[in-house]
C-alpha cells in the first residue's frame, strides 16, 4: 500500500514532479537490491520467524513515521523512512518466498512459484483497492470535520479571509472578486488538510497492520531449518 500511496502523496500533496518522486523512491529500491542477497545468506543461519518479525517491525516503523509527514516534511526524512522500509521488505520477501516453496517437490516447483506470485499479486491488488477506498473515506470525513471549524462568522476565520482579501486587492483585484477568491483559497486549504490527514491515517493503519501480523510469525515453518534442528 505504501508503494502506491507515497508517490501519490508526494505528487498531490508535496507538489513533486513524477521524475522527482521517482528519484525519491529510488533509495528504497537500491537498499533492497543491496540487502536482499545479504538476507539470503543470513537465512541459512537464522530462523525465518526472526527475519519476518524483523521485517514486519521495520516496515511498520517506516509506515508509522510516514503517518507523521506534513506538507513541510523535508526530503531527508522521507528518504530515511524509505530506506527503513527497504530493509524491512528485504527481510520479508526472501524468507516468505523461501518458506512458501520449501515443502514443494522439485517437479512442482515451477507451478508453485507461479501460484505464489499470483497470490502475491492478488493480495497486493486487493490491498490497493482497500487503501484507495479508505483514502477517499478518510479525506471526506476529515474535510467535514475541519469545515465545521471554518465558520466565516468566527473572528479568526473572518480575520484570515480579510487578510487574504486585502492581499489580493493589493495585486489589483476588486473587493468582491478578491473576497470570493479568498474564500475559495481557504476552502482549498481545508480540502488539502483533509487529504493530508487521510494520507496520515492510511500510513498509520498500514504500520499498525504490520504490527498486528507479528504473532502470526510463530506459524512459519521451514523444511530446511526443521532438518537442521533434527541434526
Backbone as CSV, one residue per row, in Angstrom:
resi,resn,N_x,N_y,N_z,CA_x,CA_y,CA_z,C_x,C_y,C_z
1,UNK,0.822,-1.200,0.000,0.000,0.000,0.000,0.861,1.256,0.000
2,UNK,1.942,1.226,0.798,2.809,2.401,0.847,3.481,2.670,-0.487
3,UNK,3.790,1.594,-1.240,4.405,1.773,-2.548,3.472,2.528,-3.483
4,UNK,2.174,2.396,-3.267,1.188,3.099,-4.078,0.876,4.480,-3.510
5,UNK,0.713,4.569,-2.197,0.274,5.813,-1.576,1.353,6.887,-1.552
6,UNK,2.595,6.498,-1.293,3.633,7.504,-1.130,3.887,8.321,-2.399
7,UNK,3.988,7.706,-3.593,4.147,8.543,-4.797,2.978,9.501,-4.997
8,UNK,1.766,9.035,-4.708,0.597,9.908,-4.831,0.694,11.048,-3.824
9,UNK,1.115,10.734,-2.601,1.277,11.757,-1.567,2.302,12.804,-1.993
10,UNK,3.424,12.351,-2.532,4.477,13.290,-2.910,4.043,14.188,-4.070
11,UNK,3.310,13.624,-5.032,2.915,14.424,-6.184,1.708,15.307,-5.901
12,UNK,0.722,14.775,-5.167,-0.501,15.525,-4.923,-0.363,16.529,-3.779
13,UNK,0.380,16.146,-2.728,0.452,16.983,-1.541,1.725,17.828,-1.469
14,UNK,2.846,17.247,-1.855,4.118,17.964,-1.758,4.496,18.673,-3.051
15,UNK,3.738,18.398,-4.109,3.994,19.084,-5.375,5.185,18.563,-6.139
16,UNK,5.601,17.330,-5.861,6.725,16.739,-6.582,6.321,16.427,-8.020
17,UNK,7.266,16.540,-8.918,7.024,16.054,-10.280,7.155,14.532,-10.283
18,UNK,6.721,13.905,-11.377,6.834,12.450,-11.472,8.302,12.021,-11.401
19,UNK,9.176,12.810,-12.031,10.609,12.492,-12.007,11.169,12.610,-10.582
20,UNK,10.809,13.669,-9.889,11.330,13.877,-8.530,10.825,12.811,-7.574
21,UNK,9.551,12.442,-7.687,9.020,11.396,-6.815,9.686,10.055,-7.114
22,UNK,9.978,9.794,-8.398,10.671,8.565,-8.757,12.082,8.518,-8.196
23,UNK,12.783,9.642,-8.272,14.137,9.714,-7.724,14.125,9.580,-6.202
24,UNK,13.070,10.105,-5.575,12.956,9.998,-4.116,12.734,8.559,-3.683
25,UNK,11.999,7.798,-4.507,11.728,6.398,-4.194,12.915,5.478,-4.500
26,UNK,13.858,5.969,-5.274,14.978,5.135,-5.701,15.793,4.555,-4.536
27,UNK,16.061,5.310,-3.451,16.855,4.725,-2.357,16.271,3.436,-1.791
28,UNK,14.940,3.328,-1.738,14.336,2.099,-1.233,14.680,0.916,-2.141
29,UNK,14.606,1.126,-3.448,14.946,0.049,-4.382,16.428,-0.311,-4.296
30,UNK,17.272,0.698,-4.151,18.712,0.436,-4.054,19.051,-0.331,-2.783
31,UNK,18.405,0.046,-1.685,18.637,-0.653,-0.417,18.192,-2.104,-0.527
32,UNK,17.039,-2.343,-1.151,16.560,-3.714,-1.327,17.507,-4.516,-2.212
33,UNK,18.070,-3.866,-3.230,18.991,-4.559,-4.126,20.254,-4.988,-3.377
34,UNK,20.683,-4.160,-2.421,21.897,-4.475,-1.668,21.622,-5.476,-0.553
35,UNK,20.498,-5.305,0.153,20.244,-6.125,1.340,19.642,-7.491,1.032
36,UNK,18.958,-7.637,-0.088,18.323,-8.922,-0.399,19.326,-10.076,-0.461
37,UNK,20.469,-9.937,-1.160,21.441,-11.040,-1.134,21.993,-11.315,0.270
38,UNK,22.129,-10.258,1.057,22.630,-10.436,2.426,21.625,-11.224,3.259
39,UNK,20.353,-10.873,3.115,19.308,-11.600,3.842,19.261,-13.048,3.379
40,UNK,19.510,-13.280,2.087,19.536,-14.644,1.570,20.608,-15.495,2.239
41,UNK,21.751,-14.891,2.518,22.813,-15.630,3.207,22.483,-15.813,4.690
42,UNK,21.922,-14.794,5.303,21.575,-14.884,6.721,20.499,-15.942,6.947
43,UNK,19.631,-16.126,5.956,18.515,-17.073,6.087,18.993,-18.475,6.450
44,UNK,20.167,-18.862,5.959,20.679,-20.205,6.232,21.103,-20.395,7.689
45,UNK,21.223,-19.310,8.425,21.719,-19.394,9.798,20.736,-18.862,10.836
46,UNK,19.661,-18.240,10.378,18.703,-17.619,11.298,17.305,-18.138,10.988
47,UNK,16.503,-18.289,12.018,15.127,-18.750,11.827,14.345,-17.762,10.962
48,UNK,13.540,-18.260,10.023,12.736,-17.353,9.193,11.743,-16.549,10.025
49,UNK,11.337,-17.101,11.161,10.425,-16.356,12.039,11.057,-15.043,12.478
50,UNK,12.335,-15.106,12.820,13.037,-13.909,13.280,13.165,-12.890,12.154
51,UNK,13.523,-13.350,10.964,13.682,-12.438,9.831,12.360,-11.760,9.474
52,UNK,11.292,-12.551,9.440,9.986,-11.982,9.106,9.529,-11.020,10.198
53,UNK,9.781,-11.356,11.451,9.409,-10.470,12.553,10.154,-9.143,12.455
54,UNK,11.451,-9.234,12.159,12.241,-8.014,11.992,11.722,-7.210,10.796
55,UNK,11.382,-7.911,9.711,10.857,-7.235,8.532,9.544,-6.520,8.812
56,UNK,8.632,-7.203,9.494,7.344,-6.588,9.824,7.526,-5.364,10.716
57,UNK,8.381,-5.507,11.721,8.608,-4.391,12.658,9.257,-3.209,11.944
58,UNK,10.188,-3.494,11.037,10.895,-2.423,10.334,9.975,-1.702,9.352
59,UNK,9.193,-2.463,8.598,8.233,-1.836,7.682,7.201,-1.030,8.468
60,UNK,6.768,-1.569,9.605,5.811,-0.844,10.447,6.407,0.463,10.948
61,UNK,7.683,0.427,11.337,8.351,1.640,11.805,8.377,2.705,10.716
62,UNK,8.724,2.293,9.494,8.733,3.252,8.394,7.352,3.798,8.086
63,UNK,6.334,2.943,8.133,4.962,3.380,7.842,4.445,4.335,8.909
64,UNK,4.722,4.031,10.156,4.272,4.903,11.239,4.969,6.255,11.153
65,UNK,6.246,6.251,10.771,6.948,7.518,10.582,6.291,8.326,9.467
66,UNK,5.867,7.656,8.395,5.164,8.348,7.314,3.837,8.935,7.791
67,UNK,3.251,8.309,8.804,1.991,8.796,9.341,2.097,10.159,9.997
68,UNK,3.323,10.639,10.187,3.531,11.962,10.786,4.140,12.941,9.784
69,UNK,4.079,12.592,8.497,4.540,13.520,7.469,3.591,14.710,7.394
70,UNK,4.139,15.874,7.105,3.352,17.079,6.894,3.715,17.668,5.541
71,UNK,3.101,18.811,5.222,3.417,19.470,3.957,4.801,20.103,3.988
72,UNK,5.402,20.172,5.178,6.746,20.741,5.309,7.809,19.677,5.590
73,UNK,7.445,18.418,5.439,8.400,17.342,5.718,9.582,17.438,4.758
74,UNK,10.802,17.499,5.280,11.973,17.623,4.396,12.280,16.318,3.673
75,UNK,12.978,16.442,2.570,13.341,15.287,1.752,14.138,14.232,2.526
76,UNK,15.144,14.614,3.347,15.925,13.592,4.055,15.077,12.676,4.939
77,UNK,14.032,13.228,5.554,13.186,12.392,6.410,12.395,11.391,5.570
78,UNK,11.929,11.806,4.405,11.199,10.893,3.524,12.118,9.765,3.069
79,UNK,13.338,10.127,2.682,14.299,9.130,2.224,14.656,8.161,3.347
80,UNK,14.797,8.678,4.574,15.127,7.818,5.713,14.033,6.782,5.946
81,UNK,12.769,7.210,5.866,11.655,6.270,6.037,11.659,5.220,4.939
82,UNK,12.005,5.627,3.728,12.051,4.687,2.612,13.176,3.670,2.782
83,UNK,14.315,4.120,3.277,15.436,3.202,3.496,15.066,2.163,4.557
84,UNK,14.427,2.615,5.621,13.990,1.693,6.674,13.043,0.647,6.101
85,UNK,12.108,1.104,5.270,11.166,0.163,4.668,11.857,-0.782,3.688
86,UNK,12.853,-0.282,2.964,13.577,-1.140,2.037,14.237,-2.308,2.747
87,UNK,14.838,-2.046,3.904,15.434,-3.116,4.703,14.362,-4.092,5.167
88,UNK,13.219,-3.539,5.597,12.133,-4.387,6.072,11.568,-5.282,4.982
89,UNK,11.385,-4.734,3.772,10.854,-5.535,2.670,11.813,-6.671,2.295
90,UNK,13.106,-6.405,2.362,14.079,-7.465,2.080,13.972,-8.585,3.104
91,UNK,13.780,-8.205,4.368,13.629,-9.211,5.427,12.343,-10.006,5.286
92,UNK,11.375,-9.442,4.584,10.091,-10.136,4.396,10.087,-11.031,3.169
93,UNK,10.485,-10.488,2.038,10.318,-11.193,0.777,11.142,-12.471,0.691
94,UNK,12.397,-12.400,1.118,13.270,-13.566,0.994,12.769,-14.758,1.811
95,UNK,12.565,-14.620,3.124,12.120,-15.787,3.901,10.711,-16.242,3.562
96,UNK,9.808,-15.322,3.260,8.436,-15.723,2.945,8.390,-16.543,1.660
97,UNK,9.118,-16.105,0.643,9.142,-16.852,-0.611,9.802,-18.213,-0.425
98,UNK,10.893,-18.233,0.324,11.618,-19.488,0.538,10.792,-20.473,1.348
99,UNK,10.162,-19.995,2.411,9.334,-20.870,3.244,8.141,-21.401,2.454
100,UNK,7.553,-20.530,1.637,6.380,-20.947,0.857,6.703,-22.072,-0.106
101,UNK,7.937,-22.122,-0.603,8.316,-23.126,-1.601,9.165,-24.255,-1.032
102,UNK,9.485,-24.186,0.255,10.418,-25.166,0.822,9.833,-26.573,0.912
103,UNK,8.519,-26.717,0.996,7.895,-28.036,1.129,7.371,-28.568,-0.203
104,UNK,7.674,-27.864,-1.296,7.171,-28.248,-2.608,8.184,-29.164,-3.296
105,UNK,7.681,-30.227,-3.917,8.558,-31.130,-4.648,9.177,-30.401,-5.848
106,UNK,10.392,-30.804,-6.210,11.111,-30.128,-7.285,10.328,-30.150,-8.601
107,UNK,9.615,-31.230,-8.862,8.859,-31.335,-10.123,7.686,-30.356,-10.172
108,UNK,7.241,-29.896,-9.008,6.105,-28.972,-8.941,6.543,-27.548,-8.603
109,UNK,7.836,-27.311,-8.575,8.354,-26.025,-8.129,7.943,-24.873,-9.040
110,UNK,7.959,-25.116,-10.357,7.599,-24.053,-11.306,6.136,-23.629,-11.114
111,UNK,5.257,-24.623,-10.980,3.838,-24.313,-10.778,3.626,-23.606,-9.437
112,UNK,4.311,-24.077,-8.408,4.159,-23.469,-7.090,4.674,-22.035,-7.069
113,UNK,5.778,-21.791,-7.776,6.327,-20.439,-7.858,5.357,-19.496,-8.561
114,UNK,4.740,-19.973,-9.619,3.750,-19.168,-10.326,2.537,-18.873,-9.466
115,UNK,2.081,-19.891,-8.734,0.933,-19.698,-7.849,1.266,-18.711,-6.740
116,UNK,2.494,-18.811,-6.209,2.918,-17.891,-5.161,2.921,-16.445,-5.669
117,UNK,3.411,-16.249,-6.881,3.419,-14.907,-7.475,2.000,-14.400,-7.710
118,UNK,1.114,-15.302,-8.141,-0.283,-14.925,-8.387,-0.949,-14.470,-7.099
119,UNK,-0.735,-15.218,-6.016,-1.344,-14.865,-4.735,-0.821,-13.518,-4.245
120,UNK,0.476,-13.277,-4.418,1.052,-12.000,-4.004,0.472,-10.852,-4.812
121,UNK,0.321,-11.054,-6.132,-0.247,-10.006,-6.975,-1.701,-9.740,-6.610
122,UNK,-2.442,-10.807,-6.350,-3.850,-10.655,-5.983,-3.969,-9.914,-4.641
123,UNK,-3.145,-10.323,-3.681,-3.181,-9.655,-2.384,-2.799,-8.192,-2.483
124,UNK,-1.792,-7.895,-3.318,-1.390,-6.507,-3.500,-2.490,-5.678,-4.143
125,UNK,-3.151,-6.232,-5.144,-4.237,-5.515,-5.820,-5.411,-5.273,-4.877
126,UNK,-5.751,-6.298,-4.092,-6.847,-6.137,-3.126,-6.489,-5.083,-2.085
127,UNK,-5.230,-5.098,-1.639,-4.791,-4.101,-0.663,-4.874,-2.688,-1.213
128,UNK,-4.463,-2.506,-2.469,-4.538,-1.185,-3.089,-5.979,-0.705,-3.188
129,UNK,-6.892,-1.616,-3.546,-8.306,-1.243,-3.643,-8.856,-0.817,-2.282
130,UNK,-8.487,-1.557,-1.252,-8.975,-1.243,0.094,-8.420,0.090,0.573
131,UNK,-7.115,0.272,0.427,-6.498,1.511,0.900,-6.932,2.718,0.072
132,UNK,-7.164,2.514,-1.218,-7.672,3.603,-2.041,-9.057,4.039,-1.599
133,UNK,-9.913,3.063,-1.277,-11.255,3.372,-0.784,-11.191,4.075,0.569
134,UNK,-10.326,3.577,1.446,-10.168,4.199,2.760,-9.649,5.624,2.643
135,UNK,-8.767,5.857,1.678,-8.225,7.200,1.486,-9.344,8.187,1.174
136,UNK,-10.248,7.809,0.285,-11.375,8.678,-0.051,-12.283,8.905,1.154
137,UNK,-12.566,7.841,1.889,-13.440,7.966,3.056,-12.812,8.822,4.145
138,UNK,-11.532,8.587,4.429,-10.840,9.384,5.432,-10.804,10.862,5.044
139,UNK,-10.564,11.129,3.743,-10.494,12.514,3.272,-11.842,13.208,3.420
140,UNK,-12.911,12.496,3.071,-14.255,13.086,3.184,-14.593,13.413,4.636
141,UNK,-14.299,12.486,5.534,-14.590,12.712,6.948,-13.731,13.829,7.527
142,UNK,-12.459,13.862,7.126,-11.561,14.895,7.647,-11.985,16.279,7.165
143,UNK,-12.353,16.391,5.892,-12.806,17.683,5.372,-14.064,18.149,6.084
144,UNK,-14.991,17.222,6.327,-16.231,17.586,7.028,-15.942,18.043,8.453
145,UNK,-15.016,17.360,9.124,-14.671,17.730,10.497,-13.986,19.091,10.549
146,UNK,-13.132,19.372,9.558,-12.436,20.659,9.537,-13.372,21.801,9.131
147,UNK,-14.296,21.508,8.203,-15.188,22.559,7.706,-16.066,23.134,8.809
148,UNK,-16.372,22.317,9.811,-17.209,22.794,10.928,-16.542,23.956,11.642
149,UNK,-15.217,23.926,11.705,-14.486,24.965,12.439,-14.154,26.174,11.579
150,UNK,-14.369,26.069,10.261,-14.081,27.195,9.371,-15.373,27.965,9.121
151,UNK,-15.868,28.574,10.167,-17.098,29.364,10.102,-16.735,30.823,9.813
152,UNK,-17.262,31.411,8.729,-16.934,32.804,8.388,-17.270,33.803,9.495
153,UNK,-18.157,33.411,10.407,-18.549,34.319,11.491,-17.582,34.264,12.677
154,UNK,-16.712,33.282,12.686,-15.701,33.236,13.747,-14.665,34.324,13.502
155,UNK,-14.178,34.910,14.579,-13.252,36.029,14.463,-11.979,35.627,13.725
156,UNK,-11.413,34.438,14.092,-10.153,34.018,13.475,-10.319,33.787,11.975
157,UNK,-11.445,33.172,11.601,-11.688,32.883,10.192,-11.927,34.176,9.417
158,UNK,-12.756,35.053,9.992,-13.037,36.330,9.330,-11.752,37.146,9.160
159,UNK,-10.890,37.098,10.172,-9.630,37.821,10.103,-8.735,37.254,8.999
160,UNK,-8.706,35.929,8.882,-7.902,35.290,7.839,-8.431,35.651,6.461
161,UNK,-9.750,35.596,6.279,-10.338,35.932,4.986,-10.061,37.389,4.640
162,UNK,-10.168,38.251,5.636,-9.922,39.675,5.410,-8.472,39.921,4.993
163,UNK,-7.540,39.227,5.663,-6.127,39.403,5.328,-5.845,38.906,3.909
164,UNK,-6.438,37.780,3.544,-6.246,37.250,2.197,-6.889,38.172,1.168
165,UNK,-8.053,38.733,1.510,-8.736,39.654,0.596,-7.901,40.903,0.357
166,UNK,-7.348,41.450,1.436,-6.511,42.645,1.302,-5.277,42.362,0.449
167,UNK,-4.707,41.178,0.637,-3.535,40.821,-0.153,-3.853,40.703,-1.631
168,UNK,-5.021,40.145,-1.955,-5.423,40.008,-3.359,-5.793,41.358,-3.959
169,UNK,-6.389,42.214,-3.144,-6.722,43.551,-3.636,-5.458,44.348,-3.935
170,UNK,-4.419,44.099,-3.149,-3.153,44.795,-3.380,-2.530,44.380,-4.713
171,UNK,-2.953,43.234,-5.215,-2.450,42.754,-6.505,-3.309,43.211,-7.676
172,UNK,-4.352,44.008,-7.387,-5.146,44.593,-8.456,-6.557,44.079,-8.571
173,UNK,-6.985,43.148,-7.726,-8.355,42.643,-7.789,-9.319,43.628,-7.136
174,UNK,-10.568,43.622,-7.617,-11.581,44.421,-6.937,-12.036,43.697,-5.675
175,UNK,-12.734,44.402,-4.796,-13.075,43.869,-3.470,-13.894,42.583,-3.550
176,UNK,-14.928,42.563,-4.406,-15.811,41.391,-4.488,-15.059,40.169,-5.012
177,UNK,-14.291,40.368,-6.064,-13.531,39.248,-6.647,-12.477,38.746,-5.674
178,UNK,-11.824,39.664,-4.980,-10.782,39.299,-4.026,-11.359,38.485,-2.869
179,UNK,-12.523,38.893,-2.368,-13.120,38.151,-1.257,-13.549,36.755,-1.693
180,UNK,-14.132,36.645,-2.894,-14.542,35.333,-3.403,-13.319,34.431,-3.592
181,UNK,-12.244,35.010,-4.095,-11.024,34.219,-4.280,-10.434,33.800,-2.940
182,UNK,-10.532,34.673,-1.936,-10.011,34.345,-0.608,-10.791,33.196,0.017
183,UNK,-12.109,33.235,-0.126,-12.946,32.157,0.403,-12.643,30.848,-0.314
184,UNK,-12.472,30.928,-1.627,-12.154,29.732,-2.409,-10.797,29.170,-2.007
185,UNK,-9.823,30.041,-1.778,-8.493,29.596,-1.365,-8.537,28.935,0.003
186,UNK,-9.340,29.498,0.899,-9.476,28.911,2.227,-10.131,27.537,2.149
187,UNK,-11.133,27.408,1.294,-11.777,26.104,1.105,-10.784,25.093,0.532
188,UNK,-9.940,25.547,-0.383,-8.917,24.664,-0.930,-7.917,24.231,0.123
189,UNK,-7.589,25.144,1.042,-6.678,24.803,2.130,-7.288,23.747,3.042
190,UNK,-8.581,23.880,3.320,-9.275,22.892,4.146,-9.276,21.531,3.453
191,UNK,-9.549,21.526,2.151,-9.561,20.265,1.397,-8.172,19.628,1.403
192,UNK,-7.130,20.460,1.262,-5.768,19.932,1.281,-5.401,19.333,2.624
193,UNK,-5.787,20.013,3.704,-5.505,19.490,5.032,-6.281,18.202,5.293
194,UNK,-7.503,18.136,4.774,-8.287,16.917,4.928,-7.638,15.741,4.215
195,UNK,-7.117,15.982,3.013,-6.431,14.922,2.278,-5.137,14.513,2.979
196,UNK,-4.445,15.491,3.556,-3.222,15.182,4.304,-3.528,14.270,5.487
197,UNK,-4.587,14.571,6.214,-4.987,13.732,7.342,-5.335,12.329,6.867
198,UNK,-5.981,12.239,5.705,-6.344,10.926,5.157,-5.102,10.102,4.840
199,UNK,-4.104,10.733,4.241,-2.849,10.020,3.963,-2.186,9.575,5.257
200,UNK,-2.160,10.454,6.241,-1.535,10.111,7.521,-2.224,8.904,8.161
201,UNK,-3.547,8.891,8.130,-4.285,7.772,8.712,-3.995,6.470,7.968
202,UNK,-3.898,6.551,6.645,-3.599,5.342,5.863,-2.212,4.808,6.169
203,UNK,-1.244,5.705,6.280,0.115,5.272,6.611,0.156,4.627,7.995
204,UNK,-0.516,5.259,8.960,-0.536,4.701,10.314,-1.245,3.355,10.341
205,UNK,-2.359,3.256,9.620,-3.095,1.990,9.564,-2.219,0.895,8.972
206,UNK,-1.478,1.222,7.931,-0.576,0.247,7.319,0.477,-0.230,8.314
207,UNK,1.022,0.707,9.090,2.024,0.334,10.091,1.459,-0.549,11.179
208,UNK,0.294,-0.204,11.685,-0.307,-0.994,12.759,-0.753,-2.371,12.266
209,UNK,-1.144,-2.453,10.984,-1.495,-3.749,10.422,-0.268,-4.659,10.382
210,UNK,0.875,-4.088,10.052,2.120,-4.872,10.062,2.422,-5.384,11.464
211,UNK,2.243,-4.548,12.453,2.486,-4.974,13.834,1.492,-6.053,14.255
212,UNK,0.259,-5.957,13.757,-0.754,-6.953,14.106,-0.420,-8.329,13.532
213,UNK,0.393,-8.365,12.477,0.780,-9.639,11.861,1.924,-10.329,12.596
214,UNK,2.574,-9.632,13.492,3.724,-10.209,14.191,3.419,-11.546,14.878
215,UNK,2.283,-11.696,15.590,2.019,-13.002,16.238,1.936,-14.171,15.265
216,UNK,1.618,-13.884,13.991,1.483,-14.967,13.019,2.828,-15.558,12.608
217,UNK,3.912,-14.906,12.966,5.228,-15.425,12.588,5.533,-16.768,13.246
218,UNK,4.873,-17.067,14.354,5.117,-18.350,15.021,4.606,-19.528,14.179
219,UNK,3.767,-19.246,13.188,3.228,-20.316,12.336,4.175,-20.678,11.195
220,UNK,5.211,-19.874,10.996,6.130,-20.140,9.893,6.984,-21.367,10.173
221,UNK,7.086,-22.206,9.169,7.923,-23.411,9.282,8.726,-23.575,8.007
222,UNK,9.997,-23.824,8.161,10.876,-24.036,7.021,11.404,-25.461,7.041
223,UNK,11.287,-26.164,5.938,11.778,-27.540,5.857,13.286,-27.598,6.105
224,UNK,14.002,-26.612,5.567,15.458,-26.580,5.738,15.824,-26.439,7.205
225,UNK,15.180,-25.519,7.921,15.522,-25.295,9.318,15.054,-26.442,10.206
226,UNK,13.945,-27.070,9.816,13.488,-28.230,10.599,14.508,-29.364,10.497
227,UNK,15.057,-29.582,9.306,16.067,-30.619,9.144,17.346,-30.287,9.913
228,UNK,17.700,-28.996,9.936,18.894,-28.571,10.669,18.737,-28.825,12.160
229,UNK,17.511,-28.564,12.667,17.258,-28.768,14.098,17.329,-30.246,14.454
230,UNK,16.885,-31.113,13.542,16.926,-32.547,13.813,18.377,-33.077,13.900
231,UNK,19.247,-32.450,13.098,20.637,-32.849,13.125,21.325,-32.415,14.425
